[in-house]
């Protein structure tokens, strides 16, 4: 597994909020990424959805 830094996509581990995820270089939706901090496994799709929800909540909070 290659290390990925998903900070550009604002992907983070739902458990520990770590942003250093290990997995395939170009993950697909069903591929698993592992958090380097806590070791939890999450699908790329799951992490993308969580990031989108976080952005939507921020936009709602600021009134956009």
MARNU-125573 format. One record per residue (C-alpha): residue number from 1; residue in one letter; x, y, z. Coordinates in steps of 0.5 Angstrom, whole numbers. Example, Ala and Ser with C-alpha at 12.3 -4.5 7.8 and 13.67 -1.06 7.14 Angstrom:
% residues 2
[1 A [25 -9 16]]
[2 S [27 -2 14]]
% end
This chain:
% residues 64
[1 X [0 0 0]]
[2 X [2 7 -2]]
[3 X [1 13 3]]
[4 X [-4 18 1]]
[5 X [-4 25 4]]
[6 X [-12 27 3]]
[7 X [-11 34 6]]
[8 X [-13 37 -1]]
[9 X [-20 33 -1]]
[10 X [-20 34 6]]
[11 X [-21 27 8]]
[12 X [-20 25 15]]
[13 X [-21 19 19]]
[14 X [-28 19 22]]
[15 X [-26 16 29]]
[16 X [-19 20 30]]
[17 X [-20 26 25]]
[18 X [-13 24 22]]
[19 X [-11 26 15]]
[20 X [-6 21 13]]
[21 X [-9 15 10]]
[22 X [-6 9 7]]
[23 X [-8 6 1]]
[24 X [-8 5 -7]]
[25 X [-5 11 -10]]
[26 X [-12 12 -14]]
[27 X [-17 9 -10]]
[28 X [-24 8 -13]]
[29 X [-30 8 -8]]
[30 X [-30 1 -6]]
[31 X [-23 1 -4]]
[32 X [-21 1 3]]
[33 X [-16 6 6]]
[34 X [-13 5 13]]
[35 X [-12 11 18]]
[36 X [-4 11 20]]
[37 X [-6 14 27]]
[38 X [-11 9 29]]
[39 X [-11 4 24]]
[40 X [-19 4 22]]
[41 X [-21 2 15]]
[42 X [-26 6 11]]
[43 X [-28 6 4]]
[44 X [-26 11 0]]
[45 X [-33 13 -2]]
[46 X [-35 13 6]]
[47 X [-29 18 7]]
[48 X [-32 22 1]]
[49 X [-39 22 3]]
[50 X [-36 25 10]]
[51 X [-32 30 7]]
[52 X [-38 33 3]]
[53 X [-43 33 9]]
[54 X [-38 37 13]]
[55 X [-37 42 7]]
[56 X [-45 42 7]]
[57 X [-45 43 14]]
[58 X [-40 49 14]]
[59 X [-44 52 8]]
[60 X [-50 52 12]]
[61 X [-47 55 18]]
[62 X [-45 61 15]]
[63 X [-51 62 11]]
[64 X [-50 60 4]]
% end
